[in-house]
Amino acid sequence: MPATRQSRVIDCLGVASGWPSADRRHSSYLYRLGGAQVMIDCGEGASGAYGGLGFLPDDLDHLVFSHQHSDHVGGFSMLMQGMWVNQRRKPLAIHAPSKAIPALRAWLEATLLFEGLLGFPIEWKPLIPGETVSMGELRLTPFLTCHLAALERTFGDQHPGTSFEAFSFLLEGDGRRVAHSADIGAVSDLDPLLQRPLDLLVCEVAHVEAAELFDRLRGASLEELVLIHLEQPLWEDRDALRQRAEEQLPGVRVRVAMDGERIPIR
Ligand SMILES: [Zn+2]
């Protein structure tokens, strides 16, 4: 097993929220756990950030999309173009909300990245709520969140060409349990992730109030909290946010993730 597969880390490729940011790339997180290498979301800038880590073109095993907002999918076609020009050969599994798959395929077509040209097969896998996917020794379970519920109520009927599903994820491997909120709509979206003790929670704080989040996490069995997806005013005041979290969650290690940060899964 190559050394890169033995690591138990998260590389934060982009931690920004949905607003353009001068000093952060958009959502993308590379998990290495259970011998698998899994990218969750692929916001703008992900391909360059990934390339900068020095992996080989065949190293990425799985690409997972939480939902279809641009700050989570905007780097997809460039990541695929990078794999094409770098001559990836290994099949790539892409997991996405089921109705997003035709939209993502059309996007590759529109950007001249024909599946017959790429040089490696794509295995398209629809995410099914609550259904665990095995990725070697890593297990990933997607849970629906209400992040896009209001948008769906207003626009769902008129826009059948995309998906209004949004997912959070539980990752289990190497005896560790890690949760990744992606984008949520309410603090209660975290409930399925918090049912059992977590070693690490990577949680967004753009669509929920920090105070409400810390209230929910108080009493949860959690070793470490990594805050992501901060809107600019909160980002500029991130030390204060971290301190508030530490005060309200005694015993929990807290950090606010930066682009390029490598976080060990302890
Ligand atoms: Zn987002």
Boltz pocket constraint, residues with backbone or C-beta under 6 A from the ligand:
constraints:
  - pocket:
      binder: B
      contacts: [[A, 16], [A, 17], [A, 18], [A, 27], [A, 69], [A, 71], [A, 72], [A, 183], [A, 229]]
      max_distance: 6.0
